[in-house]
Each structure stands twice: as C-alpha cells, then as structure tokens.
Amino acid sequence: MIPAVPNVNLPPALVVGALYDSFLQAAMRQFFARATFETEPMLSASSDGRLSIEPTDDPSVMYVRWFGTRYVLRVPARRPFTDHEIRLARSIGSVLGARYHAILNPKAMVERGELFRGAIEDRYAGAFAEGHPYPIGAGDTRADREAVADLIYCYARGTDAIGDATTNADPLATGLAIYRGCFADDAEFRAWFPQQPFDSQAFPNPDANPDTAPAPFIGPAAWAALSTACFVAVAMTSRSTSSAMSTCS
C-alpha cells in the first residue's frame, strides 16, 4: 500500500522523509531487538534519502545515518554484530531509500510500483536475499514471499538462541527446537568460510568450485551442532581466528 502524505505546509521531501524515518526506526527495533537503540540528531551527508552505515572500530556498535539523524545500535561485546546483520541493515536502507525516491517522482512511481506492493517486511527479506529492493519473483504469490521471510526470521532466531548461553540454560536444545519448526529433517545446509571460494554471496553454487565446496550438513540437528561448535570456538579467545574457523569447518 502507498502511504498517504499529510497535507501540511512543508516541503514534500521533508514530510516523506519524516515518515520513512519512522519506518526505519520501526524496522531497526524489530530486526535488531537484541540491540539498544539511541538517536543522535546531527548534520548528515545522507540527508538526501541515502542510508549510510558508518565504519566503527567497535564491532558491537553500529552507526546508521539517515535524514540528518545518526542511530546508534549497541549489542554486548561478547556477541558483536555479524556480517549478515550489517547486510540486513543495508537491505532495509535500500528498500526505504528506493521507496522514498519513488514516492517523490511520479514517473518512478509508475515504473516501480511493485516497491509498494505487499508487506514492507517482504521487501526487506527480498533485498537481503537478492541484493536489491525488488520482489523475490514476479510470479511468486504473497504466500511465497511470506514463507521466505518467515524462513529467514526463523533461522535468525534459532542461531541467536544457540549463541545465547546467558539466557538459555541449554542453547543447543533451544536453538534446535526453533530450527525444527522451520526446516525439514532432510534440509541441506552448507557453510562457506573465508578460505573457501564461492560464486555468489546470496546463493553460492557448490558445483562452481567442486574441489573446495563444503560438504552438506543434513537436517536441523547437524546444522545446530555446527553452529554450537562455531560459537564455542569463537568464544575461546585464547585461540586464533584461523583455529576457530578450522573448528567450524
């Protein structure tokens, strides 16, 4: 649905920007619930509708700048932001930025009307999976898109549970129970680590590099066990990163 713009005596870009700024805040709170959230009004180079994630020396802090505001997200130092979380933040920004520019341009509204169809969470999931804020597939139904989004959320919840030994008395059992709610017993998982070449970040094809492609893990239990091993290896700070990756692989 295309959001209505209030009839007020303000520049349209400012009104729409305020609306989409609220969408960004809602998305950050929804998808980064484990993080604390602060806002810092400031002059921003991204006030033209382009979201930017500022570099930081602290992997447990993420700075997001948009429309003259810097948002500060913080997570516990023992569980810093992952590359996938950074990518999700960029995906959210790409969807909101595309909608913002389209709603101010009548021609773009006609050419890219699909940006406003369906739940906005579907667009975030599609941008994360495919790298751009377009529908997951022109022939897919809303149910198909929602199923893909649910799968992403379920996987994230299960992995977070496995990595949270503070809240969960048995992280492996807690995460595995979540995995089993969204993956079939014969689901196939693969993990490409930095030392292994791959042909696509979104959907790597094991046949592209058959000599180095990782062997599949079959079923939620096998994948949960690998995830646990990775979290344990990374937590052992006395070991090197390469050693931790060796344990995961």
Summary of the structure (lengths in Angstrom):
residues: 249
radius of gyration: 20.0
end to end distance: 44.6
largest distance: 63.6
contacts: 675
relative contact order: 0.08
helix: 48%
strand: 10%
